[in-house]
Amino acid sequence: MDVKQVLQGTLAIDGAVRSNAETQLSQAAEADYAGYLVTLAQELADESNDAAVRTAAGLALKNSFSGREFARLRELQQRWLQLDQQVKNTVKDLALQTLSSSDHRAGSTAAQLIAAIGSIEIPLDSWPELMPTLVRNVSEGALHQKQSSLVAIGYICESDDNELRESLAAHSNAILTAVVQGARKEEPDDDVRVAAVTALSDSLEFVRTNFENEGERNYIMQVICEATQAEDPRIQQGAYGCLNRIMGLYYDKMRFYMEKALFGLTIQGMKSDEEDVAKLAIEFWCTVCEEEISIEDDNQQATAEGSTELREYFNFARVATQEVVPVLLELLAKQDEDDADDEYNVSRAAYQCLTLWSQTVGSQIVATVLTFVEKYLRAEDWHYRDAAVSAFGAIVEGPDEKLLEPLVKQALAVLIGMMDDQVVQVKDSAAYALGRICEACSDAIDPQVHFHPLISALFNGLSSHPKMASSCCWALMNLADRFCGEPGCQTNHLSQHFEASISALLQVTERPDADTQLRTAAYEVLNSFVTNAANDSIPLVAKLSEVILERLEKTIPMSQQVVSVEDKLALEEMKTSLTTVVMAIIQRLEAEIRPLGDRIMQIYLQLLNTSGAGSTVPDTVLGAVGALASALEADFEKYMEAFVPYLYNALANQNEPSLCSMAIGLVSDLARALNEKLQPYCDALMNYLLNDLRSTQLGNQFKPAILQTFGDIAHAINGHFEPYLSVVASVLNQASQVSITPETNYEMADYVTSLREAVMDAWDGAIVAMMTSGKQQNLAEYVPAIFQLLNVVYSDPNRSEALLRSSMGVLGDLAEAFPNGQISRYYREDWVSAFAKEVRANRDFTQRTQDTARWAREQIKRQLAGGTGVQMS
């Protein structure tokens, strides 16, 4: 094999050449992994090689022990660790050697390779010389070596591997020494400074110890603030990015620096002609607002819980309102008519910041913004007209409602009128502002005065220009959600507009100039109108079902006709949108959908049969099947034989986690719909679910859903659950052992809480199943473990209302299952009665939770008295 030729082939434009080259590399790796790595490392380090060959060698090396899937990543990392130490040393030495290459691409590629190896070896402390070497390169090396070494440090620090991140804290001094030295204004080479500032941003999380030291912190902040004044905009961008991260990580240390420098520096940055610099300076204030919103929320919760430990809160946004908000308002007018709808520019960044500012400081912002709005709402320059409309929409969430309501009422007619502006950007912003009002300030909308002109203006906007589709549709959905009335009401404010609205939306989806985005948005609005339809609109929903089903049927043969990737994606989007509308119709019509059941299920089966690997359509179809099963209940049984193979395939498809997740949820839907009629399929379903539970491919977030599904199956099939009880009990006991420690982060704590809730739900299902079939003695051996978990829940402050309600259900159901006092000794523990009393007495909980706790308390009393339990309805 000609290595150089093969490596060049991996970068070829011709797909066949590229595929052949990649196959040869894979074969070489399988045949002699150690030799493969050494050869590639030599090609990377060889200065006589073409730059493309060196880059390809480095990328192939990096890919040899890094993967997207966690299981694959761990497999590749283990393969590296099992290599002979001499081989590993050779590859590492050649990679470090390449950092000094005058070829920037080779140095950068070597940096990625070093980061990939470092992520494996640093947590194991098996490459102790790496960080000292990189630091020495920065202080003593040539320019290229400095830059590449800083890039390597940045790549290492940006990893999201938890073990690596913990290990890096031990290297904080070395990391900081290198990156601060490279970032100083005294560094003559701009490329080195750029790499250093980038690495500094990536390392900020690991230098917390250094940041606690005032002297070191002052020096770091000085270097970063000086970097905002560099002539090279790349350095400025990096510096503002650092300030952004620092504010998010170290808000409590920022008061001095805000007063001395950051107010002025960030305002200066916001006014920069360099768009990327201006956006990052704006984002700094977004971070300030997000932090202050979070701190206020945390402090309110702490106060409510009686805690006196409150986070420091400096009111940075409130203090800076008069200086920063006028700058943001001016920046709103920096739109470009050629910008794409989803392009994140200075104007969009300013809008986002203004929205957050309003939520942070509330009513204080109103006067400044209103002055701007009144000045420019009728401006000849459309940029300022658009900015005025956007500014008003940005502040409808945050200020006091009593202050906002009269202002919104006064502005509504003007905003509706601006839907007829000559400039589409202004019309789009007006639609979005109206959507914000519908979402955040709907009480200001008088249905008798505003509803008809508002809905008419939005539909006119929707049909007038595709650019306005997203904003108009979002506003219409908010309007429908806010004016739908109580569930099951006979009529609502949508009713008199329902038929015309449905007709208009169907027309929009068939417009010749309608792109996928417009069609999708229109179908989303259709969903919203169907979901929120009052009873007097039900006949129109039934009529709509015929149109949507006919359209969905027509998409099925089209799967064989599309050729291009773009057309295939558009067809998939169409199928998904139509299936979602059918699901909304089923959920609204409920049992009245029965006459269409056969036709709908036939379409669903055809969609599943014609969808290829990787398609998103099956996810939606499984959700829609769940809706149909819920509507038809036991009558859905006639479709099971034809449908269940697709369900099994989805449960087994761990390579597509979203599809597998939908399938797990669908099993619960089917259990609730079919009850004991699910029993013939349960052996297979339980096997698939247990395999998914053991899977290393599926994340932890799947486990609670699977455990809850066990409970749903038990509820459904009652005594037929007996064969599965022992294996499920073993799984539940194992899940119960996962605990929260003082070091547990919030995400893990939430996971443990949801896992315990799922365990309780599963036990509840098993208890009821055994009790209703007279087989409760099968539960006796598991009672100690159940009470042990209940005691853990009682003692742990990290618990949700849902977990407490489930716990009360288990306590009560166990008592009913053993009414003659067989397990009364467990109920005599003091904490049991205290637990039920505590949950029952919490007035912040819903009535349902309080009622469950009250019933559990009665069952506990009966156990203690040795009496007979009473069935809970």
Beta strands, then each sheet from edge to edge (+ up, - down):
end
